[in-house]
Amino acid sequence: QLDLVESGGGLVQPGGSLRLSCTAFAFTLDYYAIAWFRQAPGKEREGVACIGNSGGDRNYADSLKDRFTIFRDFSKNTVYLQMNPLKPEDTGVYFCAAVLDNMPGICTVVGAEGRYRYWGQGTQVTVSA
């Protein structure tokens, strides 16, 4: 069963912004690194951003680091992805995923999909004029 829930997706015009949320119900995220992935139609799933359990370690895909920001609110057991400005090529399904932050370098967006144990259902982001 999936214990992560994403929200905040929707339809937005190019140049607009969205803030996605990732929340856990059955467990606290305090000990987990959290990552965002996305999958565009006809494309493979790719890493977007990740944040370490302490919130200090943050990594982004190189092409997105100037437009996307990942942060977390421990009091709300929630991780966010702020996206602005959005481009049409950002369209896709966005997933959050969690893995126990039990070793150095666990927070990465390169070749990292397989290490994440918990996943959400995904939220659709559509950027169109």
Backbone bond lengths (Angstrom), bond angles and torsions (degrees), N, CA, C in turn:
res aa  C-N    CA-C-N  psi(-1)  N-CA   C-N-CA  omega(-1)  CA-C   N-CA-C  phi
1 Q - - - 1.446 - - 1.524 109.75 -
2 L 1.316 115.18 142.36 1.445 121.06 177.92 1.522 109.78 -85.58
3 D 1.320 115.84 132.02 1.457 121.61 -178.21 1.520 112.99 -110.75
4 L 1.317 117.10 6.56 1.450 122.44 177.54 1.520 109.65 -110.65
5 V 1.312 115.95 141.26 1.454 121.94 -179.49 1.517 109.27 -129.93
6 E 1.331 116.14 123.77 1.456 121.78 176.55 1.525 109.93 -96.66
7 S 1.309 115.30 151.75 1.454 121.05 174.72 1.523 108.91 -153.51
8 G 1.319 116.47 166.60 1.451 121.40 175.45 1.508 115.50 106.11
9 G 1.318 118.04 -5.58 1.448 120.21 178.35 1.515 111.58 -72.36
10 G 1.319 115.15 170.67 1.448 119.82 179.87 1.505 111.78 163.46
11 L 1.311 115.25 -167.44 1.456 122.92 179.53 1.520 109.46 -99.13
12 V 1.316 116.08 129.92 1.458 121.02 -179.10 1.525 109.21 -143.63
13 Q 1.314 116.49 149.16 1.459 121.27 177.56 1.524 110.85 -78.50
14 P 1.324 116.95 153.64 1.466 118.91 174.69 1.524 111.00 -53.47
15 G 1.309 115.52 137.72 1.451 120.60 -176.57 1.510 114.05 91.15
16 G 1.313 116.90 -9.96 1.445 121.30 177.85 1.514 112.11 -82.85
17 S 1.316 116.15 -171.91 1.454 120.84 -177.37 1.518 111.12 -140.09
18 L 1.313 114.73 156.99 1.456 122.85 174.17 1.517 108.68 -143.42
19 R 1.315 115.21 151.38 1.450 121.12 172.65 1.519 108.13 -123.17
20 L 1.315 115.77 116.64 1.449 121.84 178.41 1.524 110.12 -93.35
21 S 1.330 115.65 147.41 1.453 121.68 179.30 1.514 110.23 -121.64
22 C 1.318 116.09 146.75 1.456 123.12 176.26 1.520 107.56 -132.68
23 T 1.327 116.08 119.78 1.454 121.57 -175.71 1.519 110.46 -128.72
24 A 1.314 116.26 141.44 1.459 121.95 175.87 1.520 110.16 -103.06
25 F 1.319 117.10 140.07 1.461 122.81 177.92 1.520 112.95 -96.17
26 A 1.331 116.66 -45.80 1.456 121.18 -168.53 1.521 114.50 -90.56
27 F 1.310 117.63 -9.75 1.451 119.68 -177.84 1.518 110.58 -154.15
28 T 1.309 114.89 160.93 1.455 119.69 176.16 1.529 109.81 -83.47
29 L 1.313 115.56 144.46 1.458 121.32 -179.65 1.522 113.26 -89.17
30 D 1.308 116.87 4.81 1.461 120.83 -173.38 1.524 113.56 -58.48
31 Y 1.333 117.62 -31.61 1.459 121.19 -176.59 1.524 112.64 -100.08
32 Y 1.298 117.03 10.75 1.452 121.41 -173.84 1.518 112.78 -115.29
33 A 1.319 114.65 142.36 1.446 120.60 163.03 1.526 107.44 -82.61
34 I 1.317 115.86 139.64 1.455 121.40 -177.51 1.520 109.24 -120.61
35 A 1.308 115.94 136.02 1.456 121.16 179.76 1.517 110.59 -128.73
36 W 1.305 114.66 153.62 1.455 122.25 171.23 1.524 108.72 -110.66
37 F 1.310 115.42 135.01 1.448 123.43 173.75 1.523 108.33 -123.39
38 R 1.311 116.01 161.51 1.451 119.61 175.31 1.521 109.90 -143.64
39 Q 1.320 114.78 156.16 1.447 120.61 179.44 1.521 109.15 -139.79
40 A 1.314 115.72 115.75 1.452 121.94 176.61 1.524 109.14 -86.96
41 P 1.330 117.69 156.24 1.468 120.32 178.39 1.522 111.87 -54.67
42 G 1.321 116.60 127.94 1.446 121.51 178.93 1.508 115.47 76.29
43 K 1.324 117.28 5.07 1.456 121.49 -178.84 1.521 110.87 -117.66
44 E 1.307 115.73 158.97 1.453 119.80 176.71 1.524 109.97 -78.40
45 R 1.310 116.02 157.12 1.446 120.51 178.69 1.524 109.89 -68.56
46 E 1.315 115.87 137.01 1.450 120.71 -177.34 1.521 111.23 -129.38
47 G 1.311 115.23 151.65 1.441 120.27 177.49 1.513 111.55 -75.38
48 V 1.310 116.30 140.53 1.458 122.92 -179.15 1.519 111.02 -109.14
49 A 1.320 116.24 -54.86 1.454 121.12 -176.89 1.514 109.46 -162.05
50 C 1.315 116.26 158.52 1.457 120.60 174.80 1.513 109.07 -145.09
51 I 1.322 115.34 157.87 1.454 121.57 179.19 1.521 108.38 -140.08
52 G 1.321 116.10 135.93 1.450 121.16 -178.99 1.512 112.62 -73.27
53 N 1.320 115.35 170.89 1.463 119.53 -175.41 1.523 113.33 -62.75
54 S 1.315 116.90 -30.65 1.457 120.98 179.62 1.523 112.80 -84.29
55 G 1.321 116.64 -14.20 1.448 121.33 -176.38 1.513 113.82 87.98
56 G 1.328 117.45 -6.06 1.448 121.22 -177.61 1.516 114.16 -82.22
57 D 1.314 116.62 -36.18 1.456 121.41 179.88 1.518 109.34 -88.92
58 R 1.316 115.69 121.69 1.454 121.33 177.80 1.513 109.25 -136.69
59 N 1.305 116.00 133.54 1.449 122.06 178.90 1.516 109.90 -133.90
60 Y 1.325 114.96 147.99 1.449 121.48 -178.12 1.518 110.13 -134.65
61 A 1.318 115.15 154.93 1.451 118.46 165.86 1.528 107.65 -60.46
62 D 1.335 116.52 138.19 1.462 120.28 -174.31 1.527 112.83 -55.22
63 S 1.307 116.82 -37.57 1.452 120.85 -177.09 1.520 113.49 -74.05
64 L 1.323 117.82 -10.24 1.459 121.65 -174.59 1.519 114.14 -115.69
65 K 1.296 117.65 -8.55 1.457 120.82 -170.02 1.523 113.95 -62.79
66 D 1.315 118.30 -24.58 1.457 121.18 -179.58 1.522 113.42 -88.38
67 R 1.327 116.91 -7.18 1.458 120.46 -176.71 1.523 113.79 -121.19
68 F 1.314 117.37 -23.25 1.461 121.43 -176.53 1.524 110.49 -112.33
69 T 1.326 115.62 144.86 1.448 121.71 177.57 1.520 110.08 -134.62
70 I 1.324 116.79 128.63 1.455 121.28 177.04 1.528 108.61 -107.79
71 F 1.317 116.40 136.52 1.450 120.92 177.76 1.518 108.98 -154.58
72 R 1.317 115.75 165.84 1.456 119.44 -176.92 1.522 111.61 -135.74
73 D 1.322 114.39 153.12 1.454 123.35 176.60 1.521 107.02 -121.12
74 F 1.318 116.80 103.20 1.452 120.86 -176.12 1.528 112.58 -63.78
75 S 1.317 117.11 -33.61 1.455 120.40 -179.08 1.519 112.06 -65.93
76 K 1.314 116.72 -25.01 1.461 121.93 179.53 1.520 112.71 -104.46
77 N 1.327 116.63 0.87 1.463 121.49 -179.00 1.526 110.40 52.13
78 T 1.321 115.41 45.32 1.451 121.64 -172.01 1.522 111.23 -136.94
79 V 1.315 115.66 142.51 1.455 123.46 173.41 1.518 108.36 -116.72
80 Y 1.313 116.29 138.70 1.453 122.00 -175.85 1.523 111.44 -117.47
81 L 1.309 114.66 155.52 1.452 122.01 171.01 1.522 107.40 -130.29
82 Q 1.319 116.36 109.51 1.454 122.13 176.90 1.523 108.67 -91.81
83 M 1.312 116.11 128.39 1.450 121.43 -175.57 1.523 109.72 -125.53
84 N 1.320 116.49 114.95 1.453 121.33 174.37 1.524 110.41 -168.62
85 P 1.331 115.18 141.78 1.453 126.66 -9.49 1.529 111.74 -78.41
86 L 1.294 115.94 146.49 1.451 121.34 -179.89 1.520 111.70 -84.09
87 K 1.319 115.17 148.51 1.451 123.53 178.03 1.527 109.81 -121.93
88 P 1.320 117.68 157.51 1.473 119.39 179.15 1.527 112.89 -54.60
89 E 1.315 117.86 -35.04 1.450 120.79 -179.11 1.524 113.79 -71.18
90 D 1.332 117.07 -4.81 1.460 120.94 174.30 1.522 112.22 -82.50
91 T 1.309 117.25 -5.81 1.459 121.51 -179.53 1.527 111.14 -60.34
92 G 1.315 116.34 135.28 1.443 120.99 178.16 1.514 111.22 161.71
93 V 1.319 115.33 -178.69 1.453 121.68 175.44 1.521 108.23 -93.50
94 Y 1.305 115.71 127.97 1.459 121.56 -177.97 1.522 110.16 -105.57
95 F 1.314 115.94 128.87 1.452 123.21 -179.28 1.518 110.19 -117.29
96 C 1.317 116.43 144.80 1.448 119.61 166.92 1.521 108.63 -107.27
97 A 1.309 115.64 153.24 1.451 121.46 -177.34 1.518 109.60 -147.46
98 A 1.326 115.89 151.97 1.457 121.47 -176.16 1.519 111.13 -129.78
99 V 1.316 115.52 144.18 1.461 122.62 174.28 1.519 107.93 -142.98
100 L 1.316 117.02 141.82 1.456 120.30 177.25 1.516 109.91 -57.05
101 D 1.316 115.51 129.25 1.460 121.45 -177.94 1.529 108.17 -86.59
102 N 1.328 115.68 74.62 1.456 121.61 -172.00 1.521 114.88 -112.30
103 M 1.305 117.40 10.69 1.453 120.92 178.24 1.517 110.09 -156.83
104 P 1.318 117.24 151.63 1.464 119.67 177.96 1.517 111.43 -61.50
105 G 1.319 116.17 142.81 1.446 121.51 176.63 1.511 115.30 79.19
106 I 1.325 118.00 9.79 1.457 120.25 -179.32 1.522 111.03 -66.50
107 C 1.313 117.01 -29.19 1.461 122.24 -178.84 1.517 109.37 -87.15
108 T 1.321 115.34 101.59 1.457 121.30 179.36 1.515 109.16 -153.97
109 V 1.318 116.63 156.71 1.458 121.44 178.52 1.520 111.37 -110.20
110 V 1.320 117.30 3.17 1.453 122.35 -179.49 1.524 109.90 -102.02
111 G 1.308 116.92 115.60 1.445 121.95 178.13 1.509 113.95 56.44
112 A 1.321 116.42 38.48 1.453 121.30 -170.54 1.522 115.17 -109.08
113 E 1.304 117.60 -7.89 1.461 120.31 -172.96 1.520 112.87 -55.05
114 G 1.327 117.30 -42.09 1.453 121.56 -174.53 1.509 115.33 -67.17
115 R 1.306 118.52 -18.77 1.450 120.58 -176.51 1.522 113.37 -85.40
116 Y 1.312 117.91 -12.61 1.456 120.57 -175.44 1.514 111.09 -85.91
117 R 1.316 115.60 124.61 1.458 122.35 -173.81 1.519 113.54 -86.39
118 Y 1.319 116.54 -39.71 1.458 121.61 -175.92 1.515 110.51 -109.86
119 W 1.320 115.58 136.94 1.460 122.54 -176.93 1.516 111.23 -133.81
120 G 1.309 115.19 152.27 1.447 121.08 171.57 1.517 110.89 -93.46
121 Q 1.316 115.75 179.10 1.464 121.56 -179.15 1.520 112.96 -80.52
122 G 1.304 117.46 -19.59 1.448 122.11 -178.71 1.515 112.22 97.72
123 T 1.314 115.63 152.26 1.454 121.94 175.95 1.523 108.66 -133.63
124 Q 1.319 116.21 136.45 1.453 121.54 -174.51 1.517 111.38 -81.55
125 V 1.318 115.55 131.30 1.457 122.88 173.26 1.521 107.78 -118.53
126 T 1.311 116.44 123.05 1.455 121.61 179.46 1.518 109.01 -124.60
127 V 1.320 116.10 120.69 1.459 122.33 179.97 1.524 107.65 -112.33
128 S 1.300 116.17 110.85 1.459 121.13 -174.84 1.515 110.30 -153.49
129 A 1.326 114.77 144.68 1.454 120.55 176.47 1.521 111.55 -80.33
